[in-house]
Amino acid sequence: MATVEIYTDGSARGNPGPGGYGAILKYGKHEKELSQGYRRTTNNRMELLAVIVALESLTREGLDVDVYSDSKYVVEAVNQKWVFGWQKKNFKGKKNPDLWKRFLKVYPKHHVKFIWIKGHNEHPYNERCDVLATTAADGRGLLIDEAFESGAAAGEGLL
């Protein structure tokens, strides 16, 4: 079985500000693009949400998945296993606990490898994800990032 390749990027205008994510899923000859914008959020939230939404969109479990991201925040949190320590402490004092908990529900369903790639380095899929994310952030009909706007994303223990 072939490996699913996922490319992701997140964007926020003002950080915090309007934001969006972009993701491309590649499986053999097949490609699918995902994106969405939010009226007020952060870049790190969008970077992480791109990974989550892409993993959640996979219709079968147990797949080999390579996630390519230019977010050291996301890649190192997983590769250095920090997120699992945060989980043991119920994310006390950590930002974005709502998204990390959501990530940890989908992550074990697959065999996921995270690969960091340098952003804005002419990598065609990373550049396309950047366009998807920024276009979503600049678009109309932006969704509300309820956890961020309520303060729960700041690690205040509201979730």
Secondary structure, 3 states (H helix, E strand, C coil): CCCEEEEEEEEECCCCEEEEEEEEEEECCEEEEEEEEEEEECHHHHHHHHHHHHHHCCCCCCCEEEEEECCHHHHHHHHCCHHHHHHHCCCCCCCCHHHHHHHHHHHHHCEEEEEECCCCCCCHHHHHHHHHHHHHHCCCCCECCHHHHHCHHHCCCCC
